[in-house]
Amino acid sequence: MTGSDSLMATPSRTQLARVWRPLGGAALWVAVGSLFGEPTAAQVAYTGSLTYSTGSYVFVDRTHSLWLSNGLGVRSGRVDFSASLPVVMQNSGIVTFVAGQPLPTGGEQSGAVSRRGRGTRIGSGPQSITTDSTVVFRDHYEVEVGDPLATGSVEVYSGFGVLRSLAVQVGAKAPLRSLESGVGTGEWDVGGGASVVVGSGRALVLGDLSYWSFGDLPELELKGSLLYSVGVSTSVMDARASVLLSLSGATSIMDAVEAPLSVGLAFLHARGDGRSVSLGASVGLSEASPDVTAWVGWGLGL
């Protein structure tokens, strides 16, 4: 195996900062192929992804969401910064984007969700409930620019032993959009945590743990939450690509709704010049997560 192949077989910490989307449940392996190794000068990469998710969540009607995310990443030495902005098309305003991922807050009708469990029916399943205020479902699609999401991280350790890398990171979602937009909450979301990569040879175990504080809606409190992901990755195609199986979730964010949880499978093919492509899918295991999510991502070193 050549040195280049070895780097392909071992995803860098910078990649992992963009891999995990624990709130949404998808291991969104958006490629940053130009950020392998330890560069001596700042490197810039463009990343994009197109994601589709669908689910009824805690509601009777099904929400379909399609969002295009465009971002830039800059890395200098062990320090990495990235920012992205999504454009969202969906057929309801009752699923809003929190920390960059869809969550069934009820949007402007969040009072119905906050009263769930106290005589309110907003779903059709065995855990559904009824309310005097009816959740109105939008029966047409609207396109909206979402809130920008920025993250910064520092790699505190990297090596070729069992412990491959350890990094700490912080992130924030700015309230560019109001609650009335149907895609935002009008409040800041901020968080921080750490990620680790351990393994031997082509098999790696990836872990991520962070704490996020979410801005409350007028009639719904969003609790601070621990977000987590754990995954197993292996290199394929003579170490030119990797496959990742992951479990992602969070502690309960809303009193009336189950904690997010999902399982995902992703594929990444990256080149040393920064070009890369990824694709994957996840299945929600709780009512707070989309039933199905699928995505394709791409990266280009600039």
Contacts in CASP RR format, 6 or more apart in sequence:
PFRMAT RR
TARGET T0000
AUTHOR 0000-0000-0000
METHOD contacts of the structure
MODEL  1
MTGSDSLMATPSRTQLARVWRPLGGAALWVAVGSLFGEPTAAQVAYTGSL
TYSTGSYVFVDRTHSLWLSNGLGVRSGRVDFSASLPVVMQNSGIVTFVAG
QPLPTGGEQSGAVSRRGRGTRIGSGPQSITTDSTVVFRDHYEVEVGDPLA
TGSVEVYSGFGVLRSLAVQVGAKAPLRSLESGVGTGEWDVGGGASVVVGS
GRALVLGDLSYWSFGDLPELELKGSLLYSVGVSTSVMDARASVLLSLSGA
TSIMDAVEAPLSVGLAFLHARGDGRSVSLGASVGLSEASPDVTAWVGWGL
GL
1 9 0 8 1.000
1 239 0 8 1.000
4 272 0 8 1.000
5 238 0 8 1.000
5 239 0 8 1.000
5 240 0 8 1.000
6 239 0 8 1.000
7 36 0 8 1.000
7 37 0 8 1.000
7 272 0 8 1.000
8 36 0 8 1.000
8 235 0 8 1.000
8 239 0 8 1.000
8 240 0 8 1.000
8 241 0 8 1.000
8 242 0 8 1.000
8 270 0 8 1.000
8 272 0 8 1.000
9 201 0 8 1.000
9 202 0 8 1.000
9 235 0 8 1.000
9 239 0 8 1.000
9 242 0 8 1.000
10 160 0 8 1.000
10 164 0 8 1.000
10 197 0 8 1.000
10 204 0 8 1.000
11 19 0 8 1.000
11 197 0 8 1.000
11 204 0 8 1.000
11 206 0 8 1.000
11 233 0 8 1.000
11 242 0 8 1.000
11 268 0 8 1.000
12 32 0 8 1.000
12 35 0 8 1.000
12 36 0 8 1.000
12 37 0 8 1.000
12 158 0 8 1.000
12 165 0 8 1.000
13 80 0 8 1.000
13 153 0 8 1.000
13 155 0 8 1.000
13 158 0 8 1.000
13 165 0 8 1.000
13 166 0 8 1.000
13 167 0 8 1.000
13 195 0 8 1.000
13 197 0 8 1.000
14 32 0 8 1.000
14 35 0 8 1.000
14 75 0 8 1.000
14 80 0 8 1.000
14 153 0 8 1.000
14 155 0 8 1.000
15 29 0 8 1.000
15 31 0 8 1.000
15 32 0 8 1.000
15 33 0 8 1.000
15 35 0 8 1.000
15 36 0 8 1.000
15 268 0 8 1.000
16 165 0 8 1.000
16 167 0 8 1.000
16 195 0 8 1.000
16 197 0 8 1.000
16 206 0 8 1.000
16 208 0 8 1.000
17 80 0 8 1.000
17 82 0 8 1.000
17 151 0 8 1.000
17 152 0 8 1.000
17 153 0 8 1.000
17 167 0 8 1.000
17 169 0 8 1.000
17 195 0 8 1.000
18 28 0 8 1.000
18 29 0 8 1.000
18 30 0 8 1.000
18 32 0 8 1.000
18 47 0 8 1.000
18 82 0 8 1.000
19 27 0 8 1.000
19 28 0 8 1.000
19 29 0 8 1.000
19 30 0 8 1.000
19 206 0 8 1.000
19 244 0 8 1.000
19 266 0 8 1.000
20 27 0 8 1.000
20 28 0 8 1.000
20 195 0 8 1.000
20 206 0 8 1.000
20 207 0 8 1.000
20 208 0 8 1.000
20 229 0 8 1.000
20 246 0 8 1.000
20 248 0 8 1.000
21 27 0 8 1.000
21 28 0 8 1.000
21 100 0 8 1.000
21 101 0 8 1.000
21 248 0 8 1.000
22 208 0 8 1.000
22 210 0 8 1.000
22 227 0 8 1.000
22 228 0 8 1.000
22 229 0 8 1.000
22 248 0 8 1.000
22 249 0 8 1.000
22 250 0 8 1.000
22 260 0 8 1.000
23 98 0 8 1.000
23 99 0 8 1.000
23 100 0 8 1.000
23 101 0 8 1.000
23 103 0 8 1.000
23 212 0 8 1.000
23 225 0 8 1.000
23 227 0 8 1.000
23 248 0 8 1.000
23 249 0 8 1.000
23 250 0 8 1.000
23 260 0 8 1.000
24 101 0 8 1.000
24 102 0 8 1.000
24 103 0 8 1.000
24 248 0 8 1.000
24 249 0 8 1.000
24 260 0 8 1.000
24 262 0 8 1.000
24 282 0 8 1.000
24 289 0 8 1.000
24 290 0 8 1.000
24 293 0 8 1.000
25 101 0 8 1.000
25 229 0 8 1.000
25 248 0 8 1.000
25 249 0 8 1.000
25 260 0 8 1.000
25 261 0 8 1.000
25 262 0 8 1.000
25 264 0 8 1.000
25 282 0 8 1.000
25 284 0 8 1.000
25 289 0 8 1.000
25 293 0 8 1.000
26 51 0 8 1.000
26 248 0 8 1.000
26 262 0 8 1.000
26 264 0 8 1.000
26 266 0 8 1.000
26 280 0 8 1.000
26 281 0 8 1.000
26 282 0 8 1.000
26 293 0 8 1.000
26 295 0 8 1.000
27 229 0 8 1.000
27 231 0 8 1.000
27 244 0 8 1.000
27 246 0 8 1.000
27 248 0 8 1.000
27 264 0 8 1.000
27 265 0 8 1.000
27 266 0 8 1.000
27 280 0 8 1.000
27 282 0 8 1.000
28 49 0 8 1.000
28 51 0 8 1.000
28 266 0 8 1.000
28 295 0 8 1.000
28 297 0 8 1.000
29 244 0 8 1.000
29 266 0 8 1.000
29 267 0 8 1.000
29 268 0 8 1.000
29 278 0 8 1.000
29 280 0 8 1.000
29 297 0 8 1.000
30 47 0 8 1.000
30 48 0 8 1.000
30 49 0 8 1.000
30 69 0 8 1.000
30 278 0 8 1.000
30 297 0 8 1.000
30 298 0 8 1.000
30 299 0 8 1.000
31 47 0 8 1.000
31 268 0 8 1.000
31 269 0 8 1.000
31 270 0 8 1.000
31 274 0 8 1.000
31 275 0 8 1.000
31 276 0 8 1.000
31 277 0 8 1.000
31 278 0 8 1.000
31 297 0 8 1.000
31 298 0 8 1.000
31 299 0 8 1.000
32 45 0 8 1.000
32 47 0 8 1.000
32 73 0 8 1.000
32 274 0 8 1.000
32 276 0 8 1.000
32 299 0 8 1.000
33 45 0 8 1.000
33 270 0 8 1.000
33 271 0 8 1.000
33 272 0 8 1.000
33 273 0 8 1.000
33 274 0 8 1.000
33 275 0 8 1.000
33 276 0 8 1.000
33 299 0 8 1.000
33 301 0 8 1.000
34 43 0 8 1.000
34 44 0 8 1.000
34 45 0 8 1.000
34 272 0 8 1.000
34 273 0 8 1.000
34 274 0 8 1.000
34 300 0 8 1.000
34 301 0 8 1.000
34 302 0 8 1.000
35 43 0 8 1.000
35 45 0 8 1.000
35 73 0 8 1.000
35 75 0 8 1.000
35 80 0 8 1.000
35 274 0 8 1.000
36 270 0 8 1.000
36 272 0 8 1.000
36 274 0 8 1.000
38 77 0 8 1.000
38 78 0 8 1.000
38 158 0 8 1.000
39 75 0 8 1.000
39 76 0 8 1.000
39 77 0 8 1.000
40 77 0 8 1.000
41 76 0 8 1.000
42 74 0 8 1.000
42 75 0 8 1.000
42 76 0 8 1.000
43 74 0 8 1.000
43 75 0 8 1.000
43 76 0 8 1.000
43 301 0 8 1.000
44 72 0 8 1.000
44 73 0 8 1.000
44 74 0 8 1.000
44 301 0 8 1.000
44 302 0 8 1.000
45 72 0 8 1.000
45 73 0 8 1.000
45 74 0 8 1.000
45 75 0 8 1.000
45 274 0 8 1.000
45 299 0 8 1.000
45 300 0 8 1.000
45 301 0 8 1.000
45 302 0 8 1.000
46 70 0 8 1.000
46 71 0 8 1.000
46 72 0 8 1.000
46 73 0 8 1.000
46 299 0 8 1.000
46 300 0 8 1.000
46 301 0 8 1.000
46 302 0 8 1.000
47 69 0 8 1.000
47 70 0 8 1.000
47 71 0 8 1.000
47 72 0 8 1.000
47 73 0 8 1.000
47 82 0 8 1.000
47 84 0 8 1.000
47 297 0 8 1.000
47 298 0 8 1.000
47 299 0 8 1.000
47 300 0 8 1.000
48 68 0 8 1.000
48 69 0 8 1.000
48 70 0 8 1.000
48 71 0 8 1.000
48 84 0 8 1.000
48 297 0 8 1.000
48 298 0 8 1.000
48 299 0 8 1.000
49 68 0 8 1.000
49 69 0 8 1.000
49 278 0 8 1.000
49 295 0 8 1.000
49 296 0 8 1.000
49 297 0 8 1.000
49 298 0 8 1.000
50 66 0 8 1.000
50 67 0 8 1.000
50 68 0 8 1.000
50 69 0 8 1.000
50 295 0 8 1.000
50 296 0 8 1.000
50 297 0 8 1.000
51 65 0 8 1.000
51 66 0 8 1.000
51 67 0 8 1.000
51 69 0 8 1.000
51 293 0 8 1.000
51 294 0 8 1.000
51 295 0 8 1.000
52 64 0 8 1.000
52 65 0 8 1.000
52 66 0 8 1.000
52 293 0 8 1.000
52 294 0 8 1.000
52 295 0 8 1.000
53 64 0 8 1.000
53 65 0 8 1.000
53 102 0 8 1.000
53 290 0 8 1.000
53 292 0 8 1.000
53 293 0 8 1.000
53 294 0 8 1.000
54 62 0 8 1.000
54 63 0 8 1.000
54 64 0 8 1.000
54 65 0 8 1.000
54 290 0 8 1.000
54 291 0 8 1.000
54 292 0 8 1.000
55 62 0 8 1.000
55 63 0 8 1.000
55 64 0 8 1.000
55 290 0 8 1.000
55 291 0 8 1.000
55 292 0 8 1.000
56 62 0 8 1.000
56 63 0 8 1.000
56 123 0 8 1.000
56 124 0 8 1.000
56 291 0 8 1.000
57 63 0 8 1.000
57 95 0 8 1.000
57 104 0 8 1.000
57 257 0 8 1.000
57 287 0 8 1.000
57 288 0 8 1.000
57 290 0 8 1.000
58 104 0 8 1.000
58 113 0 8 1.000
58 116 0 8 1.000
58 122 0 8 1.000
58 123 0 8 1.000
58 127 0 8 1.000
58 128 0 8 1.000
58 256 0 8 1.000
58 257 0 8 1.000
58 287 0 8 1.000
58 288 0 8 1.000
59 94 0 8 1.000
59 104 0 8 1.000
59 106 0 8 1.000
59 122 0 8 1.000
59 123 0 8 1.000
59 135 0 8 1.000
59 137 0 8 1.000
60 122 0 8 1.000
60 123 0 8 1.000
60 124 0 8 1.000
60 128 0 8 1.000
60 135 0 8 1.000
60 137 0 8 1.000
61 92 0 8 1.000
61 137 0 8 1.000
63 90 0 8 1.000
63 91 0 8 1.000
63 92 0 8 1.000
63 93 0 8 1.000
63 94 0 8 1.000
63 95 0 8 1.000
63 102 0 8 1.000
64 90 0 8 1.000
64 91 0 8 1.000
64 141 0 8 1.000
65 88 0 8 1.000
65 89 0 8 1.000
65 90 0 8 1.000
65 95 0 8 1.000
65 102 0 8 1.000
65 290 0 8 1.000
66 88 0 8 1.000
66 89 0 8 1.000
66 90 0 8 1.000
67 86 0 8 1.000
67 87 0 8 1.000
67 88 0 8 1.000
67 89 0 8 1.000
67 90 0 8 1.000
67 97 0 8 1.000
68 86 0 8 1.000
68 87 0 8 1.000
69 84 0 8 1.000
69 85 0 8 1.000
69 86 0 8 1.000
69 87 0 8 1.000
70 84 0 8 1.000
70 85 0 8 1.000
70 86 0 8 1.000
70 87 0 8 1.000
71 82 0 8 1.000
71 83 0 8 1.000
71 84 0 8 1.000
71 85 0 8 1.000
72 82 0 8 1.000
72 83 0 8 1.000
72 84 0 8 1.000
73 80 0 8 1.000
73 81 0 8 1.000
73 82 0 8 1.000
73 83 0 8 1.000
74 80 0 8 1.000
74 81 0 8 1.000
74 82 0 8 1.000
75 81 0 8 1.000
78 154 0 8 1.000
78 155 0 8 1.000
78 156 0 8 1.000
78 158 0 8 1.000
79 152 0 8 1.000
79 153 0 8 1.000
79 154 0 8 1.000
79 155 0 8 1.000
80 152 0 8 1.000
80 153 0 8 1.000
80 154 0 8 1.000
80 155 0 8 1.000
81 150 0 8 1.000
81 151 0 8 1.000
81 152 0 8 1.000
81 153 0 8 1.000
82 150 0 8 1.000
82 151 0 8 1.000
82 152 0 8 1.000
83 148 0 8 1.000
83 149 0 8 1.000
83 150 0 8 1.000
83 151 0 8 1.000
84 148 0 8 1.000
84 149 0 8 1.000
84 150 0 8 1.000
85 145 0 8 1.000
85 146 0 8 1.000
85 148 0 8 1.000
85 149 0 8 1.000
86 97 0 8 1.000
86 100 0 8 1.000
86 145 0 8 1.000
86 146 0 8 1.000
86 147 0 8 1.000
86 149 0 8 1.000
87 143 0 8 1.000
87 144 0 8 1.000
87 145 0 8 1.000
87 146 0 8 1.000
88 97 0 8 1.000
88 143 0 8 1.000
88 144 0 8 1.000
88 145 0 8 1.000
88 146 0 8 1.000
88 183 0 8 1.000
89 141 0 8 1.000
89 142 0 8 1.000
89 143 0 8 1.000
89 144 0 8 1.000
90 141 0 8 1.000
90 142 0 8 1.000
90 183 0 8 1.000
91 138 0 8 1.000
91 139 0 8 1.000
91 140 0 8 1.000
91 141 0 8 1.000
91 142 0 8 1.000
92 137 0 8 1.000
92 138 0 8 1.000
93 106 0 8 1.000
93 107 0 8 1.000
93 108 0 8 1.000
93 138 0 8 1.000
93 182 0 8 1.000
93 183 0 8 1.000
94 104 0 8 1.000
94 105 0 8 1.000
94 106 0 8 1.000
94 107 0 8 1.000
94 109 0 8 1.000
94 135 0 8 1.000
94 137 0 8 1.000
94 138 0 8 1.000
95 102 0 8 1.000
95 103 0 8 1.000
95 104 0 8 1.000
95 105 0 8 1.000
95 106 0 8 1.000
95 107 0 8 1.000
96 102 0 8 1.000
96 103 0 8 1.000
96 105 0 8 1.000
96 106 0 8 1.000
96 107 0 8 1.000
96 179 0 8 1.000
96 182 0 8 1.000
96 183 0 8 1.000
96 184 0 8 1.000
96 185 0 8 1.000
97 103 0 8 1.000
97 146 0 8 1.000
97 147 0 8 1.000
97 183 0 8 1.000
97 184 0 8 1.000
98 105 0 8 1.000
98 173 0 8 1.000
98 184 0 8 1.000
98 185 0 8 1.000
98 189 0 8 1.000
98 214 0 8 1.000
98 222 0 8 1.000
98 253 0 8 1.000
99 149 0 8 1.000
99 173 0 8 1.000
99 189 0 8 1.000
99 191 0 8 1.000
99 212 0 8 1.000
99 214 0 8 1.000
99 227 0 8 1.000
100 147 0 8 1.000
100 149 0 8 1.000
100 173 0 8 1.000
100 189 0 8 1.000
102 290 0 8 1.000
103 253 0 8 1.000
103 260 0 8 1.000
103 288 0 8 1.000
104 113 0 8 1.000
104 257 0 8 1.000
104 287 0 8 1.000
104 288 0 8 1.000
105 113 0 8 1.000
105 185 0 8 1.000
105 217 0 8 1.000
105 220 0 8 1.000
105 222 0 8 1.000
105 254 0 8 1.000
106 112 0 8 1.000
106 113 0 8 1.000
106 135 0 8 1.000
106 220 0 8 1.000
107 179 0 8 1.000
107 182 0 8 1.000
107 185 0 8 1.000
107 217 0 8 1.000
108 179 0 8 1.000
108 180 0 8 1.000
108 182 0 8 1.000
109 133 0 8 1.000
109 135 0 8 1.000
109 136 0 8 1.000
110 179 0 8 1.000
110 217 0 8 1.000
110 218 0 8 1.000
110 219 0 8 1.000
110 220 0 8 1.000
111 133 0 8 1.000
111 219 0 8 1.000
111 220 0 8 1.000
112 120 0 8 1.000
112 122 0 8 1.000
112 131 0 8 1.000
112 133 0 8 1.000
112 134 0 8 1.000
112 135 0 8 1.000
113 122 0 8 1.000
113 220 0 8 1.000
113 254 0 8 1.000
113 256 0 8 1.000
113 257 0 8 1.000
114 219 0 8 1.000
114 220 0 8 1.000
114 221 0 8 1.000
114 254 0 8 1.000
114 255 0 8 1.000
114 256 0 8 1.000
115 131 0 8 1.000
115 133 0 8 1.000
115 256 0 8 1.000
116 122 0 8 1.000
116 129 0 8 1.000
116 131 0 8 1.000
116 256 0 8 1.000
116 257 0 8 1.000
117 129 0 8 1.000
117 256 0 8 1.000
118 129 0 8 1.000
119 129 0 8 1.000
119 130 0 8 1.000
119 131 0 8 1.000
120 129 0 8 1.000
120 130 0 8 1.000
120 131 0 8 1.000
121 128 0 8 1.000
121 129 0 8 1.000
121 130 0 8 1.000
121 131 0 8 1.000
122 128 0 8 1.000
122 129 0 8 1.000
122 130 0 8 1.000
122 131 0 8 1.000
122 135 0 8 1.000
123 129 0 8 1.000
127 287 0 8 1.000
142 182 0 8 1.000
144 177 0 8 1.000
144 181 0 8 1.000
144 182 0 8 1.000
144 183 0 8 1.000
145 176 0 8 1.000
145 177 0 8 1.000
145 183 0 8 1.000
146 176 0 8 1.000
146 177 0 8 1.000
146 181 0 8 1.000
146 183 0 8 1.000
146 184 0 8 1.000
147 173 0 8 1.000
147 174 0 8 1.000
147 175 0 8 1.000
147 176 0 8 1.000
147 177 0 8 1.000
147 183 0 8 1.000
147 184 0 8 1.000
147 186 0 8 1.000
148 173 0 8 1.000
148 174 0 8 1.000
148 176 0 8 1.000
149 171 0 8 1.000
149 172 0 8 1.000
149 173 0 8 1.000
149 174 0 8 1.000
150 171 0 8 1.000
150 172 0 8 1.000
150 173 0 8 1.000
150 174 0 8 1.000
151 169 0 8 1.000
151 170 0 8 1.000
151 171 0 8 1.000
151 172 0 8 1.000
152 169 0 8 1.000
152 170 0 8 1.000
152 171 0 8 1.000
153 167 0 8 1.000
153 168 0 8 1.000
153 169 0 8 1.000
153 170 0 8 1.000
153 195 0 8 1.000
154 167 0 8 1.000
154 168 0 8 1.000
154 169 0 8 1.000
155 165 0 8 1.000
155 166 0 8 1.000
155 167 0 8 1.000
156 166 0 8 1.000
156 167 0 8 1.000
156 168 0 8 1.000
157 163 0 8 1.000
157 165 0 8 1.000
157 166 0 8 1.000
158 164 0 8 1.000
158 165 0 8 1.000
158 166 0 8 1.000
159 165 0 8 1.000
161 199 0 8 1.000
161 200 0 8 1.000
162 198 0 8 1.000
162 199 0 8 1.000
162 200 0 8 1.000
163 196 0 8 1.000
163 197 0 8 1.000
163 198 0 8 1.000
164 197 0 8 1.000
164 198 0 8 1.000
164 199 0 8 1.000
164 204 0 8 1.000
165 195 0 8 1.000
165 196 0 8 1.000
165 197 0 8 1.000
166 194 0 8 1.000
166 195 0 8 1.000
166 196 0 8 1.000
166 197 0 8 1.000
167 194 0 8 1.000
167 195 0 8 1.000
167 196 0 8 1.000
168 192 0 8 1.000
168 193 0 8 1.000
168 194 0 8 1.000
169 192 0 8 1.000
169 193 0 8 1.000
169 194 0 8 1.000
169 195 0 8 1.000
169 210 0 8 1.000
170 190 0 8 1.000
170 191 0 8 1.000
170 192 0 8 1.000
170 193 0 8 1.000
171 190 0 8 1.000
171 191 0 8 1.000
171 192 0 8 1.000
172 188 0 8 1.000
172 189 0 8 1.000
172 190 0 8 1.000
172 191 0 8 1.000
173 188 0 8 1.000
173 189 0 8 1.000
173 190 0 8 1.000
174 188 0 8 1.000
175 184 0 8 1.000
175 185 0 8 1.000
175 186 0 8 1.000
175 187 0 8 1.000
175 188 0 8 1.000
177 183 0 8 1.000
177 184 0 8 1.000
177 186 0 8 1.000
178 184 0 8 1.000
178 186 0 8 1.000
179 185 0 8 1.000
179 186 0 8 1.000
179 217 0 8 1.000
179 218 0 8 1.000
185 214 0 8 1.000
185 215 0 8 1.000
185 217 0 8 1.000
185 222 0 8 1.000
186 215 0 8 1.000
187 214 0 8 1.000
187 215 0 8 1.000
187 216 0 8 1.000
187 217 0 8 1.000
188 215 0 8 1.000
189 212 0 8 1.000
189 213 0 8 1.000
189 214 0 8 1.000
189 215 0 8 1.000
190 212 0 8 1.000
190 213 0 8 1.000
191 210 0 8 1.000
191 211 0 8 1.000
191 212 0 8 1.000
191 213 0 8 1.000
192 210 0 8 1.000
192 211 0 8 1.000
192 212 0 8 1.000
193 208 0 8 1.000
193 209 0 8 1.000
193 210 0 8 1.000
193 211 0 8 1.000
194 208 0 8 1.000
194 209 0 8 1.000
194 210 0 8 1.000
195 206 0 8 1.000
195 207 0 8 1.000
195 208 0 8 1.000
195 209 0 8 1.000
196 206 0 8 1.000
196 207 0 8 1.000
196 208 0 8 1.000
197 204 0 8 1.000
197 205 0 8 1.000
197 206 0 8 1.000
197 207 0 8 1.000
198 204 0 8 1.000
198 205 0 8 1.000
199 205 0 8 1.000
202 234 0 8 1.000
202 235 0 8 1.000
202 239 0 8 1.000
203 232 0 8 1.000
203 233 0 8 1.000
203 234 0 8 1.000
204 232 0 8 1.000
204 233 0 8 1.000
204 234 0 8 1.000
205 230 0 8 1.000
205 231 0 8 1.000
205 232 0 8 1.000
205 233 0 8 1.000
206 229 0 8 1.000
206 230 0 8 1.000
206 231 0 8 1.000
206 232 0 8 1.000
206 233 0 8 1.000
206 244 0 8 1.000
206 246 0 8 1.000
207 228 0 8 1.000
207 229 0 8 1.000
207 230 0 8 1.000
207 231 0 8 1.000
208 227 0 8 1.000
208 228 0 8 1.000
208 229 0 8 1.000
208 230 0 8 1.000
209 226 0 8 1.000
209 227 0 8 1.000
209 228 0 8 1.000
210 226 0 8 1.000
210 227 0 8 1.000
210 228 0 8 1.000
211 224 0 8 1.000
211 225 0 8 1.000
211 226 0 8 1.000
211 227 0 8 1.000
212 224 0 8 1.000
212 225 0 8 1.000
212 227 0 8 1.000
213 224 0 8 1.000
214 222 0 8 1.000
214 223 0 8 1.000
214 224 0 8 1.000
214 225 0 8 1.000
214 253 0 8 1.000
215 222 0 8 1.000
216 222 0 8 1.000
220 254 0 8 1.000
221 254 0 8 1.000
221 255 0 8 1.000
222 253 0 8 1.000
222 254 0 8 1.000
223 251 0 8 1.000
223 252 0 8 1.000
223 253 0 8 1.000
223 254 0 8 1.000
223 255 0 8 1.000
224 251 0 8 1.000
224 253 0 8 1.000
225 250 0 8 1.000
225 251 0 8 1.000
225 252 0 8 1.000
225 253 0 8 1.000
226 250 0 8 1.000
226 251 0 8 1.000
227 248 0 8 1.000
227 249 0 8 1.000
227 250 0 8 1.000
228 248 0 8 1.000
228 249 0 8 1.000
228 250 0 8 1.000
229 246 0 8 1.000
229 247 0 8 1.000
229 248 0 8 1.000
229 249 0 8 1.000
230 246 0 8 1.000
230 247 0 8 1.000
231 244 0 8 1.000
231 245 0 8 1.000
231 246 0 8 1.000
231 247 0 8 1.000
232 244 0 8 1.000
232 245 0 8 1.000
232 246 0 8 1.000
233 242 0 8 1.000
233 243 0 8 1.000
233 244 0 8 1.000
233 245 0 8 1.000
234 242 0 8 1.000
234 243 0 8 1.000
235 241 0 8 1.000
235 242 0 8 1.000
236 242 0 8 1.000
236 243 0 8 1.000
237 269 0 8 1.000
240 269 0 8 1.000
240 270 0 8 1.000
241 267 0 8 1.000
241 268 0 8 1.000
241 269 0 8 1.000
241 270 0 8 1.000
242 267 0 8 1.000
242 268 0 8 1.000
243 265 0 8 1.000
243 266 0 8 1.000
243 267 0 8 1.000
243 268 0 8 1.000
244 265 0 8 1.000
244 266 0 8 1.000
244 267 0 8 1.000
244 268 0 8 1.000
245 263 0 8 1.000
245 264 0 8 1.000
245 265 0 8 1.000
246 263 0 8 1.000
246 264 0 8 1.000
246 265 0 8 1.000
246 266 0 8 1.000
247 261 0 8 1.000
247 262 0 8 1.000
247 263 0 8 1.000
247 264 0 8 1.000
248 260 0 8 1.000
248 261 0 8 1.000
248 262 0 8 1.000
248 263 0 8 1.000
248 264 0 8 1.000
248 282 0 8 1.000
249 259 0 8 1.000
249 260 0 8 1.000
249 261 0 8 1.000
249 262 0 8 1.000
249 289 0 8 1.000
250 259 0 8 1.000
250 260 0 8 1.000
250 261 0 8 1.000
251 259 0 8 1.000
252 258 0 8 1.000
252 259 0 8 1.000
253 259 0 8 1.000
253 260 0 8 1.000
253 288 0 8 1.000
254 288 0 8 1.000
257 287 0 8 1.000
257 288 0 8 1.000
258 286 0 8 1.000
258 287 0 8 1.000
258 288 0 8 1.000
259 286 0 8 1.000
259 288 0 8 1.000
260 286 0 8 1.000
260 288 0 8 1.000
260 289 0 8 1.000
261 284 0 8 1.000
261 285 0 8 1.000
261 286 0 8 1.000
261 288 0 8 1.000
261 289 0 8 1.000
262 282 0 8 1.000
262 283 0 8 1.000
262 284 0 8 1.000
262 285 0 8 1.000
262 286 0 8 1.000
262 289 0 8 1.000
262 290 0 8 1.000
262 293 0 8 1.000
263 282 0 8 1.000
263 283 0 8 1.000
263 284 0 8 1.000
263 285 0 8 1.000
264 280 0 8 1.000
264 281 0 8 1.000
264 282 0 8 1.000
264 283 0 8 1.000
265 280 0 8 1.000
265 281 0 8 1.000
265 282 0 8 1.000
266 278 0 8 1.000
266 279 0 8 1.000
266 280 0 8 1.000
267 278 0 8 1.000
267 279 0 8 1.000
267 280 0 8 1.000
268 276 0 8 1.000
268 277 0 8 1.000
268 278 0 8 1.000
269 276 0 8 1.000
269 277 0 8 1.000
269 278 0 8 1.000
270 276 0 8 1.000
273 301 0 8 1.000
274 299 0 8 1.000
274 300 0 8 1.000
274 301 0 8 1.000
275 299 0 8 1.000
275 300 0 8 1.000
275 301 0 8 1.000
276 298 0 8 1.000
276 299 0 8 1.000
277 296 0 8 1.000
277 297 0 8 1.000
277 298 0 8 1.000
277 299 0 8 1.000
278 295 0 8 1.000
278 296 0 8 1.000
278 297 0 8 1.000
278 298 0 8 1.000
279 294 0 8 1.000
279 295 0 8 1.000
279 296 0 8 1.000
279 297 0 8 1.000
280 294 0 8 1.000
280 295 0 8 1.000
280 296 0 8 1.000
281 292 0 8 1.000
281 293 0 8 1.000
281 294 0 8 1.000
281 295 0 8 1.000
282 290 0 8 1.000
282 292 0 8 1.000
282 293 0 8 1.000
283 291 0 8 1.000
283 292 0 8 1.000
283 293 0 8 1.000
284 290 0 8 1.000
284 291 0 8 1.000
284 292 0 8 1.000
284 293 0 8 1.000
END
